[in-house]
Protein backbone atom coordinates (compact mmCIF):
# COMPACT_ATOMS: atom_id res chain seq x y z
CA UNK A 1 0.00 0.00 0.00
CA UNK A 2 1.17 3.52 -0.80
CA UNK A 3 2.86 5.00 2.30
CA UNK A 4 0.49 7.97 2.36
CA UNK A 5 -2.43 5.57 2.84
CA UNK A 6 -1.24 3.76 5.92
CA UNK A 7 -3.81 4.58 8.59
CA UNK A 8 -0.99 5.24 11.02
CA UNK A 9 0.57 7.88 8.79
CA UNK A 10 -2.83 9.46 8.03
CA UNK A 11 -3.58 9.59 11.75
CA UNK A 12 -0.31 11.35 12.53
CA UNK A 13 -1.05 14.01 9.89
CA UNK A 14 -4.52 14.56 11.32
CA UNK A 15 -3.27 14.75 14.90
CA UNK A 16 -0.64 17.33 13.97
CA UNK A 17 -3.23 19.27 11.96
CA UNK A 18 -5.14 19.73 15.21
CA UNK A 19 -2.46 22.16 16.34
CA UNK A 20 -2.62 24.07 13.07
CA UNK A 21 -6.40 24.33 13.40
CA UNK A 22 -6.33 25.17 17.11
CA UNK A 23 -3.62 27.80 16.66
CA UNK A 24 -5.55 29.46 13.82
CA UNK A 25 -8.81 29.45 15.79
CA UNK A 26 -7.12 30.81 18.93
CA UNK A 27 -5.51 33.57 16.87
CA UNK A 28 -8.81 34.54 15.26
CA UNK A 29 -10.56 34.59 18.64
CA UNK A 30 -8.42 37.53 19.76
CA UNK A 31 -10.65 39.73 17.66
CA UNK A 32 -14.36 40.48 17.59
CA UNK A 33 -16.64 38.96 14.98
CA UNK A 34 -16.28 42.10 12.82
CA UNK A 35 -19.23 41.13 10.63
CA UNK A 36 -18.45 43.86 8.12
CA UNK A 37 -15.54 41.83 6.71
CA UNK A 38 -17.99 39.15 5.50
CA UNK A 39 -20.31 41.63 3.75
CA UNK A 40 -19.76 41.97 -0.01
CA UNK A 41 -19.27 45.59 -1.01
CA UNK A 42 -18.97 46.83 2.57
CA UNK A 43 -15.64 48.48 1.74
CA UNK A 44 -16.79 50.09 -1.49
CA UNK A 45 -16.13 49.05 -5.07
CA UNK A 46 -12.35 48.70 -4.72
CA UNK A 47 -12.51 45.02 -3.81
CA UNK A 48 -14.46 44.16 -6.96
CA UNK A 49 -17.62 43.31 -5.08
CA UNK A 50 -15.97 40.73 -2.86
CA UNK A 51 -16.14 40.91 0.90
CA UNK A 52 -12.84 41.61 2.60
CA UNK A 53 -12.22 37.99 3.62
CA UNK A 54 -12.98 36.66 0.13
CA UNK A 55 -10.72 39.32 -1.37
CA UNK A 56 -7.85 38.27 0.87
CA UNK A 57 -8.53 34.56 0.39
CA UNK A 58 -8.65 35.03 -3.38
CA UNK A 59 -5.39 36.99 -3.49
CA UNK A 60 -3.75 34.46 -1.17
CA UNK A 61 -4.86 31.58 -3.37
CA UNK A 62 -3.56 33.33 -6.49
CA UNK A 63 -0.15 33.60 -4.84
CA UNK A 64 -0.20 30.04 -3.53
CA UNK A 65 -1.33 28.73 -6.92
CA UNK A 66 1.73 30.34 -8.49
CA UNK A 67 3.73 28.36 -5.94
CA UNK A 68 1.88 25.22 -7.14
CA UNK A 69 0.05 24.62 -3.83
CA UNK A 70 -3.03 23.21 -5.53
CA UNK A 71 -1.15 20.62 -7.54
CA UNK A 72 -0.84 18.62 -4.31
CA UNK A 73 -3.61 16.03 -3.83
CA UNK A 74 -4.21 17.16 -0.22
CA UNK A 75 -4.78 20.83 -1.09
CA UNK A 76 -8.06 22.29 -2.33
CA UNK A 77 -8.65 25.86 -3.47
CA UNK A 78 -11.75 27.91 -2.66
CA UNK A 79 -11.59 29.71 -6.02
CA UNK A 80 -11.43 28.12 -9.47
CA UNK A 81 -9.97 30.98 -11.51
CA UNK A 82 -6.42 30.77 -10.22
CA UNK A 83 -3.24 31.35 -12.25
CA UNK A 84 -1.04 28.49 -13.41
CA UNK A 85 1.97 27.55 -11.29
CA UNK A 86 5.12 29.56 -11.91
CA UNK A 87 7.26 26.76 -10.58
CA UNK A 88 8.00 23.54 -12.42
CA UNK A 89 5.74 20.71 -11.31
CA UNK A 90 6.92 18.77 -8.29
CA UNK A 91 7.04 15.04 -8.53
CA UNK A 92 4.78 14.05 -5.68
CA UNK A 93 4.95 10.47 -6.79
CA UNK A 94 1.76 8.88 -8.01
CA UNK A 95 -1.23 10.17 -6.05
CA UNK A 96 -2.68 7.42 -3.89
CA UNK A 97 -6.17 8.74 -4.67
CA UNK A 98 -8.21 8.02 -7.75
CA UNK A 99 -8.48 11.14 -9.94
CA UNK A 100 -11.36 13.26 -8.67
CA UNK A 101 -12.61 16.85 -8.60
CA UNK A 102 -14.31 16.57 -5.24
CA UNK A 103 -14.13 19.89 -3.38
CA UNK A 104 -16.57 21.00 -0.67
CA UNK A 105 -14.92 24.31 0.13
CA UNK A 106 -18.10 26.22 -0.64
CA UNK A 107 -19.83 24.42 2.24
CA UNK A 108 -16.82 24.99 4.47
CA UNK A 109 -16.78 28.68 3.65
CA UNK A 110 -20.50 29.06 4.34
CA UNK A 111 -20.33 27.20 7.64
CA UNK A 112 -17.26 29.14 8.67
CA UNK A 113 -18.77 32.55 7.86
CA UNK A 114 -22.24 31.76 9.22
CA UNK A 115 -21.56 29.54 12.20
CA UNK A 116 -17.94 29.15 13.27
CA UNK A 117 -17.02 32.84 13.51
CA UNK A 118 -20.11 33.44 15.64
CA UNK A 119 -19.29 30.53 17.93
CA UNK A 120 -15.64 31.48 18.22
CA UNK A 121 -15.46 35.27 18.50
CA UNK A 122 -17.09 37.79 20.76
CA UNK A 123 -19.86 39.73 19.06
CA UNK A 124 -19.06 43.27 18.03
CA UNK A 125 -16.57 45.29 16.06
CA UNK A 126 -13.05 46.22 17.17
CA UNK A 127 -11.88 47.59 13.79
CA UNK A 128 -9.22 44.84 13.56
CA UNK A 129 -10.41 43.95 10.07
CA UNK A 130 -7.10 43.07 8.46
CA UNK A 131 -5.89 40.91 11.34
CA UNK A 132 -9.25 39.16 11.53
CA UNK A 133 -9.27 38.46 7.81
CA UNK A 134 -5.68 37.17 7.80
CA UNK A 135 -6.61 34.74 10.56
CA UNK A 136 -9.84 33.78 8.80
CA UNK A 137 -7.80 32.70 5.79
CA UNK A 138 -5.57 30.58 8.03
CA UNK A 139 -8.65 28.99 9.66
CA UNK A 140 -10.34 28.29 6.32
CA UNK A 141 -7.20 26.72 4.89
CA UNK A 142 -6.49 24.53 7.90
CA UNK A 143 -10.10 23.35 8.19
CA UNK A 144 -10.27 22.67 4.44
CA UNK A 145 -7.11 20.58 4.61
CA UNK A 146 -8.49 18.55 7.55
CA UNK A 147 -11.88 18.01 5.94
CA UNK A 148 -10.53 16.97 2.55
CA UNK A 149 -8.11 14.57 4.18
CA UNK A 150 -11.23 12.42 4.26
CA UNK A 151 -10.24 11.34 0.75
CA UNK A 152 -7.10 9.66 2.07
CA UNK A 153 -9.01 8.15 4.99
CA UNK A 154 -11.66 6.73 2.66
CA UNK A 155 -9.17 5.36 0.17
CA UNK A 156 -7.27 3.70 2.99
CA UNK A 157 -10.44 2.09 4.38
CA UNK A 158 -11.46 0.96 0.91
CA UNK A 159 -8.09 -0.57 0.08
CA UNK A 160 -7.99 -2.42 3.38
CA UNK A 161 -11.13 -4.37 2.41
CA UNK A 162 -12.73 -3.42 -0.93
CA UNK A 163 -15.41 -6.08 -0.58
CA UNK A 164 -16.99 -4.22 2.34
CA UNK A 165 -17.65 -1.20 0.14
CA UNK A 166 -18.30 -2.40 -3.39
CA UNK A 167 -21.99 -3.24 -3.16
CA UNK A 168 -22.75 -0.05 -1.21
CA UNK A 169 -20.93 1.99 -3.86
CA UNK A 170 -22.72 0.15 -6.68
CA UNK A 171 -26.06 0.86 -5.01
CA UNK A 172 -25.04 4.47 -4.33
CA UNK A 173 -26.11 3.84 -0.75
CA UNK A 174 -25.00 7.00 1.06
CA UNK A 175 -26.50 6.00 4.37
CA UNK A 176 -24.90 2.58 4.25
CA UNK A 177 -21.52 4.10 3.34
CA UNK A 178 -21.82 6.65 6.15
CA UNK A 179 -22.49 3.84 8.61
CA UNK A 180 -19.59 1.78 7.28
CA UNK A 181 -17.00 4.57 7.50
CA UNK A 182 -18.16 5.70 10.95
CA UNK A 183 -16.06 4.65 13.91
CA UNK A 184 -17.58 6.17 17.02
CA UNK A 185 -14.71 5.16 19.28
CA UNK A 186 -12.25 7.00 17.04
CA UNK A 187 -14.50 10.06 16.92
CA UNK A 188 -14.74 10.12 20.73
CA UNK A 189 -10.97 9.81 20.98
CA UNK A 190 -10.50 12.76 18.60
CA UNK A 191 -12.90 14.92 20.59
CA UNK A 192 -11.24 13.96 23.88
CA UNK A 193 -7.81 14.79 22.54
CA UNK A 194 -8.98 18.09 21.06
CA UNK A 195 -10.66 19.00 24.34
CA UNK A 196 -7.45 18.26 26.25
CA UNK A 197 -5.36 20.36 23.89
CA UNK A 198 -7.81 23.26 23.95
CA UNK A 199 -7.85 23.17 27.75
CA UNK A 200 -4.08 23.22 27.98
CA UNK A 201 -3.63 26.00 25.43
CA UNK A 202 -6.49 27.93 27.03
CA UNK A 203 -4.90 27.62 30.47
CA UNK A 204 -1.65 29.14 29.22
CA UNK A 205 -3.56 32.08 27.78
CA UNK A 206 -5.60 32.46 30.95
CA UNK A 207 -2.39 32.51 33.00
CA UNK A 208 -1.19 35.35 30.75
CA UNK A 209 -4.45 37.19 31.41
CA UNK A 210 -4.95 37.35 27.64
CA UNK A 211 -8.17 38.66 26.16
CA UNK A 212 -10.20 36.76 23.57
CA UNK A 213 -9.93 33.42 25.37
CA UNK A 214 -11.45 30.40 23.68
CA UNK A 215 -13.77 28.14 25.62
CA UNK A 216 -12.52 24.56 25.00
CA UNK A 217 -16.16 23.51 24.60
CA UNK A 218 -16.40 25.78 21.54
CA UNK A 219 -13.41 24.09 19.90
CA UNK A 220 -14.84 20.66 20.67
CA UNK A 221 -18.15 21.81 19.20
CA UNK A 222 -16.47 23.01 16.00
CA UNK A 223 -14.94 19.55 15.63
CA UNK A 224 -18.10 17.67 16.60
CA UNK A 225 -20.62 19.67 14.60
CA UNK A 226 -18.61 20.60 11.54
CA UNK A 227 -15.09 19.31 11.05
CA UNK A 228 -15.77 15.62 11.71
CA UNK A 229 -19.14 15.52 9.85
CA UNK A 230 -17.69 17.38 6.85
CA UNK A 231 -14.73 15.00 6.82
CA UNK A 232 -17.14 12.07 6.76
CA UNK A 233 -19.15 13.73 4.00
CA UNK A 234 -15.94 13.88 1.97
CA UNK A 235 -15.25 10.20 2.68
CA UNK A 236 -18.68 9.16 1.41
CA UNK A 237 -18.58 11.46 -1.61
CA UNK A 238 -15.09 10.21 -2.50
CA UNK A 239 -16.17 6.58 -2.32
CA UNK A 240 -19.08 7.39 -4.63
CA UNK A 241 -16.83 8.95 -7.29
CA UNK A 242 -14.14 6.38 -6.66
CA UNK A 243 -15.09 3.95 -9.38
CA UNK A 244 -15.82 6.65 -11.94
CA UNK A 245 -12.17 7.69 -11.85
CA UNK A 246 -10.73 4.18 -11.72
CA UNK B 1 -1.19 59.80 28.08
CA UNK B 2 -2.45 58.12 24.91
CA UNK B 3 -4.04 54.76 25.85
CA UNK B 4 -1.72 52.85 23.49
CA UNK B 5 1.23 54.07 25.53
CA UNK B 6 0.21 52.83 28.95
CA UNK B 7 2.87 50.30 29.90
CA UNK B 8 0.15 47.95 31.06
CA UNK B 9 -1.56 47.95 27.68
CA UNK B 10 1.77 47.59 25.84
CA UNK B 11 2.67 44.67 28.08
CA UNK B 12 -0.59 42.88 27.37
CA UNK B 13 -0.01 43.25 23.60
CA UNK B 14 3.51 41.85 23.95
CA UNK B 15 2.41 38.95 26.13
CA UNK B 16 -0.31 37.96 23.67
CA UNK B 17 2.15 38.33 20.79
CA UNK B 18 4.19 35.57 22.42
CA UNK B 19 1.51 33.09 21.38
CA UNK B 20 1.50 34.40 17.82
CA UNK B 21 5.28 34.05 17.67
CA UNK B 22 5.34 30.65 19.39
CA UNK B 23 2.57 29.26 17.19
CA UNK B 24 4.34 30.44 14.03
CA UNK B 25 7.69 28.99 15.14
CA UNK B 26 6.10 25.67 16.17
CA UNK B 27 4.35 25.47 12.80
CA UNK B 28 7.56 26.16 10.90
CA UNK B 29 9.46 23.55 12.94
CA UNK B 30 7.30 20.77 11.46
CA UNK B 31 9.40 21.03 8.34
CA UNK B 32 13.08 20.66 7.56
CA UNK B 33 15.29 23.68 6.97
CA UNK B 34 14.76 23.35 3.20
CA UNK B 35 17.63 25.72 2.43
CA UNK B 36 16.71 25.88 -1.24
CA UNK B 37 13.80 28.21 -0.45
CA UNK B 38 16.24 30.90 0.74
CA UNK B 39 18.44 30.72 -2.38
CA UNK B 40 17.73 33.38 -5.02
CA UNK B 41 17.11 31.84 -8.41
CA UNK B 42 16.92 28.28 -7.08
CA UNK B 43 13.54 27.80 -8.74
CA UNK B 44 14.52 29.29 -12.07
CA UNK B 45 13.73 32.70 -13.53
CA UNK B 46 9.98 32.57 -12.86
CA UNK B 47 10.27 34.24 -9.47
CA UNK B 48 12.09 37.25 -10.88
CA UNK B 49 15.35 36.39 -9.16
CA UNK B 50 13.84 36.31 -5.70
CA UNK B 51 14.16 33.31 -3.46
CA UNK B 52 10.92 31.48 -2.79
CA UNK B 53 10.42 32.98 0.68
CA UNK B 54 11.06 36.54 -0.55
CA UNK B 55 8.70 35.95 -3.46
CA UNK B 56 5.93 34.84 -1.12
CA UNK B 57 6.66 37.58 1.42
CA UNK B 58 6.63 40.19 -1.35
CA UNK B 59 3.33 38.96 -2.79
CA UNK B 60 1.82 38.76 0.69
CA UNK B 61 2.89 42.31 1.47
CA UNK B 62 1.43 43.57 -1.81
CA UNK B 63 -1.91 42.07 -0.83
CA UNK B 64 -1.74 43.31 2.75
CA UNK B 65 -0.72 46.79 1.56
CA UNK B 66 -3.89 46.92 -0.55
CA UNK B 67 -5.74 46.18 2.68
CA UNK B 68 -3.86 49.14 4.26
CA UNK B 69 -1.88 47.00 6.73
CA UNK B 70 1.15 49.27 6.63
CA UNK B 71 -0.77 52.43 7.43
CA UNK B 72 -0.89 51.20 11.03
CA UNK B 73 1.95 52.54 13.21
CA UNK B 74 2.68 49.06 14.62
CA UNK B 75 3.13 47.41 11.21
CA UNK B 76 6.32 47.49 9.15
CA UNK B 77 6.80 46.11 5.66
CA UNK B 78 9.88 44.23 4.46
CA UNK B 79 9.54 45.68 0.94
CA UNK B 80 9.25 49.34 -0.02
CA UNK B 81 7.67 49.06 -3.47
CA UNK B 82 4.17 48.13 -2.34
CA UNK B 83 0.91 49.27 -3.94
CA UNK B 84 -1.29 51.94 -2.39
CA UNK B 85 -4.18 50.85 -0.17
CA UNK B 86 -7.41 49.97 -1.99
CA UNK B 87 -9.42 50.67 1.12
CA UNK B 88 -10.16 54.14 2.45
CA UNK B 89 -7.79 55.13 5.26
CA UNK B 90 -8.82 54.01 8.71
CA UNK B 91 -8.86 56.58 11.44
CA UNK B 92 -6.46 55.02 13.91
CA UNK B 93 -6.60 58.19 15.96
CA UNK B 94 -3.45 60.21 16.25
CA UNK B 95 -0.40 57.93 16.39
CA UNK B 96 1.18 58.06 19.82
CA UNK B 97 4.60 57.90 18.17
CA UNK B 98 6.53 60.77 16.67
CA UNK B 99 6.66 60.47 12.88
CA UNK B 100 9.55 58.20 11.92
CA UNK B 101 10.72 55.89 9.15
CA UNK B 102 12.57 53.50 11.43
CA UNK B 103 12.40 49.95 10.07
CA UNK B 104 14.92 47.20 10.85
CA UNK B 105 13.23 44.44 8.88
CA UNK B 106 16.35 43.88 6.77
CA UNK B 107 18.22 42.84 9.92
CA UNK B 108 15.30 40.70 11.04
CA UNK B 109 15.15 38.98 7.66
CA UNK B 110 18.87 38.28 7.66
CA UNK B 111 18.90 36.91 11.20
CA UNK B 112 15.82 34.83 10.50
CA UNK B 113 17.24 33.32 7.30
CA UNK B 114 20.78 32.83 8.61
CA UNK B 115 20.26 31.95 12.26
CA UNK B 116 16.70 31.29 13.39
CA UNK B 117 15.73 28.74 10.73
CA UNK B 118 18.88 26.79 11.49
CA UNK B 119 18.22 26.85 15.24
CA UNK B 120 14.56 25.95 14.85
CA UNK B 121 14.32 23.31 12.12
CA UNK B 122 16.00 20.00 11.54
CA UNK B 123 18.65 20.12 8.85
CA UNK B 124 17.73 18.63 5.51
CA UNK B 125 15.13 18.82 2.80
CA UNK B 126 11.63 17.31 2.94
CA UNK B 127 10.30 19.01 -0.23
CA UNK B 128 7.70 20.91 1.84
CA UNK B 129 8.76 24.17 0.27
CA UNK B 130 5.40 25.92 0.07
CA UNK B 131 4.36 25.05 3.62
CA UNK B 132 7.76 26.08 4.95
CA UNK B 133 7.64 29.40 3.11
CA UNK B 134 4.07 30.16 4.26
CA UNK B 135 5.16 29.61 7.85
CA UNK B 136 8.34 31.63 7.32
CA UNK B 137 6.20 34.60 6.32
CA UNK B 138 4.10 34.18 9.47
CA UNK B 139 7.28 34.00 11.60
CA UNK B 140 8.84 37.05 9.97
CA UNK B 141 5.67 39.10 10.37
CA UNK B 142 5.13 38.16 14.02
CA UNK B 143 8.78 38.75 14.96
CA UNK B 144 8.80 42.08 13.10
CA UNK B 145 5.70 43.21 14.95
CA UNK B 146 7.24 42.29 18.31
CA UNK B 147 10.58 43.92 17.56
CA UNK B 148 9.10 47.18 16.26
CA UNK B 149 6.80 47.41 19.25
CA UNK B 150 9.95 48.77 20.83
CA UNK B 151 8.85 52.14 19.46
CA UNK B 152 5.81 52.13 21.73
CA UNK B 153 7.86 50.88 24.66
CA UNK B 154 10.44 53.63 24.17
CA UNK B 155 7.87 56.37 23.72
CA UNK B 156 6.14 55.23 26.88
CA UNK B 157 9.39 55.24 28.88
CA UNK B 158 10.29 58.65 27.50
CA UNK B 159 6.93 60.21 28.28
CA UNK B 160 7.00 58.84 31.82
CA UNK B 161 10.14 60.87 32.55
CA UNK B 162 11.58 62.88 29.63
CA UNK B 163 14.34 64.35 31.78
CA UNK B 164 16.00 60.95 32.15
CA UNK B 165 16.51 60.74 28.39
CA UNK B 166 17.05 64.23 27.03
CA UNK B 167 20.74 64.67 27.66
CA UNK B 168 21.51 61.14 26.42
CA UNK B 169 19.55 61.85 23.25
CA UNK B 170 21.25 65.22 22.79
CA UNK B 171 24.65 63.55 23.17
CA UNK B 172 23.57 60.70 20.86
CA UNK B 173 24.81 58.37 23.58
CA UNK B 174 23.71 54.94 22.36
CA UNK B 175 25.38 53.06 25.17
CA UNK B 176 23.83 55.30 27.80
CA UNK B 177 20.40 54.97 26.19
CA UNK B 178 20.75 51.19 26.01
CA UNK B 179 21.57 51.10 29.70
CA UNK B 180 18.67 53.37 30.55
CA UNK B 181 16.03 51.37 28.67
CA UNK B 182 17.29 48.03 29.95
CA UNK B 183 15.34 46.37 32.75
CA UNK B 184 16.96 43.04 33.47
CA UNK B 185 14.22 41.90 35.81
CA UNK B 186 11.61 42.39 33.08
CA UNK B 187 13.79 40.56 30.55
CA UNK B 188 14.20 37.61 32.91
CA UNK B 189 10.44 37.55 33.47
CA UNK B 190 9.81 37.49 29.71
CA UNK B 191 12.26 34.63 29.22
CA UNK B 192 10.75 32.67 32.12
CA UNK B 193 7.25 33.11 30.77
CA UNK B 194 8.30 32.17 27.22
CA UNK B 195 10.09 29.08 28.57
CA UNK B 196 6.98 28.05 30.48
CA UNK B 197 4.74 28.48 27.44
CA UNK B 198 7.14 26.64 25.15
CA UNK B 199 7.34 23.76 27.64
CA UNK B 200 3.57 23.48 27.90
CA UNK B 201 2.97 23.65 24.16
CA UNK B 202 5.84 21.26 23.57
CA UNK B 203 4.43 18.77 26.06
CA UNK B 204 1.09 18.68 24.24
CA UNK B 205 2.88 17.97 20.98
CA UNK B 206 5.04 15.32 22.62
CA UNK B 207 1.91 13.65 24.04
CA UNK B 208 0.56 13.56 20.47
CA UNK B 209 3.79 11.92 19.31
CA UNK B 210 4.15 14.73 16.77
CA UNK B 211 7.28 15.11 14.69
CA UNK B 212 9.23 18.36 14.43
CA UNK B 213 9.12 19.10 18.14
CA UNK B 214 10.63 22.36 19.32
CA UNK B 215 13.06 22.35 22.20
CA UNK B 216 11.87 25.08 24.63
CA UNK B 217 15.51 26.13 25.03
CA UNK B 218 15.57 27.04 21.32
CA UNK B 219 12.56 29.33 21.70
CA UNK B 220 14.09 30.94 24.77
CA UNK B 221 17.30 31.41 22.82
CA UNK B 222 15.46 33.06 19.94
CA UNK B 223 14.00 35.53 22.41
CA UNK B 224 17.22 36.03 24.35
CA UNK B 225 19.61 36.35 21.43
CA UNK B 226 17.49 38.08 18.85
CA UNK B 227 13.95 39.21 19.68
CA UNK B 228 14.75 41.07 22.90
CA UNK B 229 18.04 42.62 21.66
CA UNK B 230 16.43 43.72 18.38
CA UNK B 231 13.51 45.21 20.31
CA UNK B 232 15.98 47.17 22.43
CA UNK B 233 17.85 48.27 19.31
CA UNK B 234 14.55 49.69 18.04
CA UNK B 235 13.97 51.47 21.36
CA UNK B 236 17.36 53.18 21.20
CA UNK B 237 17.08 54.03 17.51
CA UNK B 238 13.59 55.44 18.05
CA UNK B 239 14.75 57.65 20.91
CA UNK B 240 17.55 58.96 18.68
CA UNK B 241 15.16 59.96 15.89
CA UNK B 242 12.53 61.08 18.38
CA UNK B 243 13.46 64.73 18.44
CA UNK B 244 14.03 65.00 14.71
CA UNK B 245 10.40 64.18 14.09
CA UNK B 246 8.97 66.28 16.93
Interface residues (C-beta under 8 A of the other chain):
Chain A: X12 X15 X16 X18 X19 X20 X23 X26 X27 X30 X43 X44 X46 X47 X52 X55 X56 X59 X60 X63 X64 X66 X67 X68 X69 X86 X87 X88 X90 X127 X129 X130 X133 X134 X193 X196 X197 X200 X201 X203 X204 X205 X208 X209 X210 X211
Chain B: X12 X15 X16 X18 X19 X20 X23 X26 X27 X30 X43 X44 X46 X47 X52 X55 X56 X59 X60 X63 X64 X66 X67 X68 X69 X86 X87 X88 X90 X127 X129 X130 X133 X134 X193 X196 X197 X200 X201 X203 X204 X205 X208 X209 X210 X211
